[in-house]
């Protein structure tokens, strides 16, 4: 589709003469209604904002909703600038918009990408509605005001609804840079609102992919190869066909449809045998009854051996990621230096809603209903597997019951599309929990070594961070160097230590890997935050004061030519978290049988600054997390209630991983299968969480992931404060009963 200039922020068009539709610019793309008459030569694709003659205001949310609250935050932004109550704006999930590169949810970007575009769209529409009223009433526009979806002429005592003015407004040219409300006048942004889907979620109304029913639908469960690279050698389908309700059995092979990686950053499905039936239960029973012989690759992965290779590789030749000053010489000259090794495991995503997808193939076209994070890449993958063009693909984006990076990939869609073409009927593929865990794209494991030197005042004079591990970039066959997805030049404390070296040793592995919530920040801050705490105690300093000394008194630290770390904002959240937690007040013994401790860690991730203080207690070898205090600077907070929920969810995810999260592989097969052996945090284990937002004053920044990053280090530092024992290997269940 053609590009438009940055001045053309939006276009408005008449839809059958009945109302006003706004095409909002996202990444220089104009989006409006199919077939609408739009001034200029902008591409016409899809309506995102509509004001009908009835007065109905509809926002089509382009970014998928997966629990991060985007379907609530986006209409809040629009309502603010339109000067209407939030209840006046209906929000609907947009289908896939071909050509829209940013129609995804990930990287804590959904609100960040939409904030200014939606404000300008709402402000321009409000201005045009006032202009339409001024022309109708033959009065100066400056004499008019708006409130609750109406234009008011107080002097003349007359009003008109937005719906009554919409058609006239659509004939006007929008302002390219309309005046925006000053934040002091906000009445919607900054106030708490419940999730727009809350009633449907808590009452069990159809909302998620698993809820979808289509006429004539078949239900499928795939008996997948236990080894991700395995293929079907032979199978006997008769036992499955004898199960009541089973209708068909098909073998599906990724070798026949594009290989292991079918599109950029997109793995193909795992080969197997699909059983289709009248219900998910009949298909599941049929899949269990199948007799399948598998052909597996000659070398089968084993995590115990893999970790051994990681440790050995720490002394192998490494790829330099970043080098400042003379770190090697400084470490040698320092003599006695700090040197410790930390280990992090592979993790599964384990969303509450397992992978599922529905599709209907007819006359060379396919219609897909998917809880996906990335409809654009999904369409690309389906196009390649089926050999059809994008114009033949329709993707309906459904709300996800959790995602955390797992639904960024499309393997659960491509096998559904293939089966839909085979049977020419609507098909829903449902993954049993065992498949969801065993055929995930895991957070990479790694072994890190930190070497550091300090001067007499405890300041770090040299820092050498070596990571040996496998790589998402390598597994996904990306063009990036293997280190790019695991240890980059922005990793803390880059920019704060004069002599610094980051280096990476790639250890090849065929275990499937992918992004996991907070991506590399789900592991590296544990290593860095733990090492900084160790260096603080080594220097005889309070960890809080040590962190503040590291940041120094300046407001920023140059990290690269394009990025400077805002140390003032990081200092602010550290001080806020410490003060709110009562850092200076000792915890001591609770009841004579439990040892208690407090730890702190902080980081910058996905655009936000976060500090967390953890309080823990250990009684008879059992670890309990009692309290987490978080201070977060994520810029302007759109919805405080939703923002607090994001922080709490991130912390709970991080605690689940730190305490119990671990995927192990033996003989090429993932050993964990369900929540009995891949445990998640239970309600009784959840600590009290206190969230404090530090006003940043600028536009909204990332929030869905940053609060996860520091929690493991904060907990492990608290364990040391309580027991004097350092934990350098996760999960904590290896060291304590949890």
N, C-alpha and C positions, 0 to 999 in steps of 0.2 A: 504494500500500500504506500502511497506517496507520503513523504514527510511534509510537515508544515512548519512555518516559522514559529519561533518562541513567542512572537507577539500575538499569534492566533491561539489564545488560550482556550477558547471554547467557541462553539457555534450553536445557534438556536434555529429550530425549524418548525414549520406548521405540520402537524400530523392530522391530515384530513380536516384542517380548519378547526380542530376541536381543542387544541391545547398547545402547550409549550414543552419542547424536548431539548435538553441541553446535552451537547456532546462535550465531555470533559477531557482535557488534554492530559495524557499520561505519557511521559517520556517522548514528547513531541508527536504523539499520535492523536488525531481527532476521532472521536467516537460518537456517532449519532445514530439515527434510526435508519434501518434498511429502506431504501426507496425515497427517503426524505429529500426535499429540496434544500440544499445547503449553500449559502453564499460562498463563492470561491471554488477552489478545486480540491477541497479536502476529501479524504476517503470517508465513505458513509458505511458504518458497520453495525453498530448496536446502540440502542438507547440506554443510557446510564441514569439519567435523571428526567422525570416526566412530571409536569404539572398539568393535570387534566382539567377540562372545563368544569367538571364536578368539584374541583378543588382538591382532589386527591393528589398527593405528592409521593412519588415513588422513586426510591434510589435503588439502582441495580448494583449490588456490591460485586466488584470484579475479583477481589481476592478471596480465595476459599476460606470458609470458617471451619476451624478445627479446635475450637475451644478458647482461642486467644481473644475473642470478643470483637472481631473486626466488623461483624454485622450490627453491632451496637455502637461502636465508636464512630464509624463513618457517617451514619445518619445524624449523630450528634453534631458533627462538624458542619454538615449541610444545614441542619435546623438552626444552628447559631447564626449563620450569615443570612439565611432566608428570613430570620426573625419569626420563627414559628415554634410551637411547642414540639418536643421530640415525638410525642404521640401522634402528631400530624403527619409524620414521615413514615411511610411503609418501606421496608427494605426487603428486597428479593435477591437471591443469589443469581448472578449473571452466569449464563452458559459460557462455554469457551468462545473467545473472540479471536478469530484467525488474524494473525499479524500483530497481536498485542503481546509484546515480549515480556511485560512485567505482570502478567496475570498469574501470579503464584503467591503462595504464603510460605515464607521461610526467611531466615536471617533477621528475624525481628523487624521486618521492613514494611508490613502492611499499612500501618498508619503513617509511617514516615513518608512513604511514596505518595500518599493521597492527601495529606493535610492541606498543603497550599492549593493544590488543584481544586479540591472541593470547596475550600473557603472562597476562592475566586469565582467559582461557578455559582455558588449561592449568592455572593454579593452582587454579581452581574445580573442575575435573574431578579433579585430584589430591586435593583436600580431600574431595570427595564419595566418591571411591573409598576413602579412609581411613575415612570415616564409615560406609560400607557394611560395611567389614571390622570396625569396632568393634562394630556392631550384631550382626553374625553371630557374633563371638567373645565378645560380652558383656564387653567390656573398655573402658577409657577410651581415647578417640582420642589423647590426649596421649602414650600409651605406644607408639604406632605410628610407624613411619618408612616411607619408600619408597626403592627403588633398582631401577634397570633394569626398570621395568614391573611391579614387585611391591610389595605392602604387606607389611611385616614386623612381627611381634611377637617381638622378640628375647627377652623374658623367658619366653615360653611356647614358643619355638622353632617357630613356625608362620609360614607365608607363604601368600599367595594372589596369583595373577596379576591384572592389570587386567582381562583378558578374563573371568575367573571372577567378578569383582565388578561388571562393567559393567551388567548388567541391574538388580541391586539399587541401584546408584548412580543409575541413571536415574530412580528413583522418588523421589529426594530433591530438595529445593529448593536450588538453587545459591546460594552467597553472592554478594551484589551487589558486594562489594569484598574479594575474597579476599586474604590476605597473599601478597606476592610474595617470591621469593628475593632476598636481598641480593646485589648484584653480586660480592661477595667469594666467594660460593659457586658462581658460574657454572662449569660444566664443559663446556658446549657452546658457548655464546655467547663469542666472543672467540678461539676456536680455529679453525684453518684446515681447511676441508673442500672437496673437489673438487665441481664442478658435478654435480648428480644426473643430468644427461643426458649427461655427458662420454663415457661408453663408446659410447652411440648416435651421438653426434656424430662421434667420431673413427673409428668403424668403419663409418660410412655407413649405419647402420640407418634404416629409415623413421621420420621424426620431423617433417620440415618439410612445408609445404604442397605443395611440388613433388613430394614422395614419395607423396602420397595417391593411391590407386587405388580406384575404386568399380566394381561390376559394371555393365556396359553403358555405361561412360563414353565420352563424346565429348570431344575436345580441341579448343580454339579458340585462334586467334590473330587479333587485330583489326588490320586495316590502318587506322590512325588518321589523321585529318586532320593534315598537317604543321603547320598553324597551330591553336593550341589552340581558337580560336573558330570554326574552319571547319566546314563541313557538306558532306555528300555531294551533289553535283549530279547525277551519274549514274555508273553503273559497269557493267562487263561482267564477269560472273562465269564465263562459259564457260571461259576459260583456267584458272581455278582448279579448276573441276569436272573438268577433264581430268587433274589431278594424281592419281596413284594414292593411294587412301585418303581423299580429300576427299569428304565426304558432303553438305554444304549450304553455302550462302552467304547471309548476311542483312545488310542495312543496318541500323544502329542510330543513332538521332539523339537527342541530349540535349534538343533543342528540343521533342521530343514527350513527354519524361518529366521535366519539372520545371525546365528551363533550366540556367543555368551553376552556380548554387548551389542545391542541393536541400533542404538542412537547415542548421541553425545550424552554422557553421564547417565545412561539408562540401561541397566542390565535386562536381559531377556528372562523369560520364565524358566523355571526348572522343569526338565522333561519328566513325563510321567504318564499315567493312565487315568483318564477322566471317566467318572461314572455319572450318568445323568438320570434323574428320576423325578417323580411327582412331588417330592419334598426334599428338603435338606437332609432330614433324618434317613430317608430311604437311600439317598445318594451316599451318605456317610457310611451306612451299614454295608452298602454294596462295595464301597472302596476298601473297607476292612476285609471283605470276603475275597477280594482279588488275589490271584496267585501270580506274582511278578518276579522275573529274574532280571537282575540289573547288570549292566556292563559299566564298571567304574574305572577311572583313570589308574594308571600304574602306581602312582605315588599318592598315598592318603595322608592327609594332614593330622597332626597331633599337637595340641597346644603345649603340653609339657615339653616336648622336644623344641617347639617353636620358642618358648621362653628361654630355653638353654641357648638357642642360636642368638637371641637378642642379647643376652648377657655377654656371650663371646664377642659379638659384633661391636660392643662398646670400644674395643681396642683395635678395630679394623679401620682402614682408611675411610674417612668420612667426607661428605660433601659439605662445603662451607655454605651456610645460609646467610650469616652476617658476621662481620668482624670489625670491631672498633678498637683503635689503639693497638697495644701490644699485650694481649691477654696471656699468651704462653710465657713470655719473658717475665711478666709481672708475677705470675704464679710461681715460677721457678725461683725468682728472687725473694719471694715471701717466705720460702722455706716451708714451715708448718702451715699447711692450708687445709681448708674444709673440703672433704670429698665424700659424698654419699650417693647411694643408688636408690631409686624409687621405681616401683612397678605398678602399672595400671592394667586392668583386664579388658577383654572385649565385653561389650554390653549389647543387649537386645533392646528394641524399642518397646515392645509389649503394650501397645495401646489397648484400652478396654474393648474397643470394637475391632475384632480381627479383620484381616484383609477380606474384601469382598467387592464384587463388581457385577453389574447387569448390562447386557447388550442385546441388540436385535439387529441382525443383518438381513437386508432385503434389497433385491435388484441392484446389487453393486454398491449399496450404501450401508453405513452402520451408524446406529444410534447407541450411545453409551451413557450409563448412569453410574457415576463413580465418586466415592469420597476420596478426592485427590487433592494434593497440595499444588500440583503443577499440570494443569490441563493442556498447556502448550506442548510440553515434552511428551505427555501422554498421547496426544494426537500424532506427534511425529513417530512415536514407537509403533502405534497401530498402523499408521501409513506404511511403515516399512514391513511389518509382519504380514499384512494383508495385500500389499502391493497396490494400494489405492491412493488417490490424491486427497489432499486436505479438504477439498470441496465436498467429498463424499463422507465426511466424518462430522458427526454432531456429538458434543460432549456436554451432558448435564452435570454440573458440579453439585454434589450433595454434601451436607454437613458431615464432618468426620468425628467419630467418637475417639478423639486422640490421634496424633500423627507423629510428632517429635522428629520428623525427618524421614520416617519410613514411607510415607505416602508421597514423597517427592519422586519416587521411582514408580515404574508402571508395569512391573512384571505381573502383578495381580490383574491387570487389565488386558494385556496382550494374549494371555491364554484364554480369557473369557471371549475376546473378539474372535479368536480362532475357532472356538467351539460354536459360537453363534453362527459363523459362516457354515460350519459343518451341518448344523441341524436346521437352519433357516427358521428358527423360532426364538423368541426371547429366552435368554439363558442367564441365570444368576449363579456365579461361582462363589462359594463360601469356603474360607479356609478354617479348618479346625484349629484350636489354640496350639496344638502340637506343631502344625505346619507354620503357624505364625511365628513361633519361637525358633524352630529349627531351620527355617528358610528365610531368615532375616538378612539384612545387610548391616553388619555389626559395627559398633564403634571400635576403631582399631585399638589393639593392645600395644604396649610399648614399655621399654625399660629406659629410664633417664638417669644420667649421672650429672650431678652438679658439683663443680669444683669452684671454690671461691677463696679470695684472700681479703683480709681486712687490715686497716691501719690501727694505730693505738687507740683511736677514738671509736672504733667499731665500724667505721665507714667501709663499704665494699670498694676495694680497689681493682679487683679482677673477678670476672664471672665467666665460666665456661660451661655451657649447657650442651650435652651430647645426648641425642635421642636415637636409640636403635629400635626399629619396629617395622611393621608392614605399613602399607600406605593406601589410602582411598584412591589417590590419583593413579597409582599403578594398577590397582584392581579394576578401576573403571576405564582403563586404557586412555586416560586423558593425556593431553600434550604437556601438562605441567610436570615439573620435576617431582619425584616422589615426596620430597620434603614439603612441597608447597601446601599440602593439605594438613600437615601434622606439626610443623614447627616453622614459623615464618619470621621475617625480620621485625615484625611488630611485637613479638612476644615480650612480655614484661621480664626483666627490667631494662629493656632496650631504651637508650636515651638517657639513662640515669647512672650508668656505670661507665667510667672512662675507658676501661679495657674489657672488652666483652667479645665472646665468641659463641655463636650458635652453629651447631653442626649436626648432620643427620646421616645415619647409616641405614640404608634400605635393605630389609631382609625379605626376600620374595616369599609369597604365600598365596595359595589359591582360595583361602577362606574368604567368603563374600564380605565386602566392607562397604560402608556408606556413612553419610552424615548422621549424627545423633544429636539430640538437643544441645545447643551451644557448640557443637562440632569440636574442634581441637581445644576450645576453652572448657570443655567438660573434663579434661584430664590435665592439661598443662598448668592451670592455676593451682591444682593440688600439689604438684611438684614444686613450683616456684614458691607458693605460700608456705609450704612446709619447710623448705630450705631457708627462707628468710627468717622464720621463727627460730630455727636452729642457730642461725648466725646471730640473732639477737641474744639468745641465751649464752652463746659462746663468747659474746662480747660483754656479758654481764649487764645487758640493757633490758628494760621493759619492752616487750614486742610492739606496743603501741608507739612508744617514742622512737623505736628503731625504724618503723615504717615511715613516720613523719620525717625523720632525719634523712632517709633515703630519698624522699620526694623533694627535700630542700625547701627553701623559702621562695623560690621563683614560681611564677604562675603557669609556666609551661616548660616542657622538655622536648626538644626536637628529636624525633624518632627517625623520620625519613624526610626527603625533600617535600613530600606532600602531606605529611602528618606530624603534628606535634601533640604530645600527650598533655592534656589540661590537668596539671598537677594540683592546681588550686581546687578544682572540683573533686578530685580524688581525695585530697586532704579533708575537704569539707564532709564527705560521707564517712570517712574514717573517724573523724572527731564526733560526728553525730551518732554513729553506731556505738562508739565507746561510751559516750555520755549517757545515751539511753539505756545501755546495759549496766550502767554503774561500774564501769571498768575498775575504778580505783577502790571499790569496796570488795574485800576478800570474801570468797564463798565459804572456804573452810569445810569442816565436817558438818554434815546435815543431821544425822541421827546416830552417829557413832559407828555405823556399819557401812556407810557409803563415803567414798572419796570423790570430791567434786573439783572441777576445774573449768576455767574459762579461756577461750582462744579467739584470736581475731585473724581475719584475712580480708583482702580487698583486691579488686581488679577493675579494669576497663574492658568492656566487651560489647560488641554489637551496638556501639553508640552510647552506652550508659556507664555510669560510674557506680560501683556497688561495694559496700563494706558490710561484713557480717561478723557478729560476735556469737559464738556458740557456748552454751553451758551444758556440761555433761556430768553424769555421776556413774561411778562403777561400784557395784555391790556384789561381792562374791564372784567376781569374774564376769558379771553381766553388765553390759554397757547400756546406758539409757541417755538419749538426747533430751534434755529437759527444756531448753529454751533456745531459740534463735532470734536475734535482734538484727534486722536488716535496715540499712540506710541506702536509699537509691536516689540517684539524680538521673532521671530519664527525660529531662526537658519538661515541657508542659504536659501535665497529666490530663488527658481528655476525660476519662471516666475513673474517678478514684476507686470505686468499688471493683470495677474490672481490673484495674491496675494492681490493686492489692491482691486480688485472686491470682493474677499472673505471677507475682512475686512468691506467694505462698506455694503455688503449684510447682514453680521452678525449684524452690528449696526442698519440697517433699520429693521431687524427682531426684534431685542431687543426693538427698539422704538415702533413698532407696538404693541408688547405685553405690554410694560410699559404704553402706552397711552390708549389703547383700549381693549386689550386682556382679555376676560373673558368668560368662559363656565359656565352656570348655569343649574341646573337640577331641575325639579319640577314634582312630581308624577312619577319619574323614567324616564322621557323623557327630553332630551336635548332641551332647549328652543331656542337656536340659530339655524338658518337654512341656511343662505346664507350671502353674504358680506354686506347686508344692516343692519344686526344685529350682525354680527361678523366682525367688520370693520378692514381693514388693512390700513397701511399708504398710502395715496395718494401722487402723485408727488408734489402737492402744499404744502404738509406738510413736505416733506423731507428737512432736514437741509443741509447746506454745510458741507461736510465731508473732513477732511484733514488727510491723513495717512502718518505716518513717520515710516519707518522700522529701527530698531536699530540693527546693525550688531552683530550677536551672534558668528559667526565664526565657529560654529559646523554644523553637519548635519541638514537637514530640520526637523522641528518639527511641531506640530499640528497647523492648521490655520483655518479650516472651522468653528470652534465654539468659540474659546477663546475671540474674540472681542465682542461677544454678552454679555458676563458675566457682565462687569462693567457698562454698559450704563445706566441701570435703576437707580442705585445709584448715578451716576454722575449727571443725570437730576434732581433727587429729592434733591440732595445737592445744585444744582444751584437754584432750586425753593426756598429753605430756604434762600440762600444768597440774593435773590431778594425780598422776601416777609416776612421773619421771620417765615413762616409757615412750619411745618414739615408734610411731607406726609409719613405715615407708612403703608398705605394700597394701593395696586395696584388693578385695573388699575387707572391711573390718571384721567380718565373721571369721576370718582366719586367725584373728588375735583375741577376740572376745566372744562371749555368747551374746547374741543380739535378738 
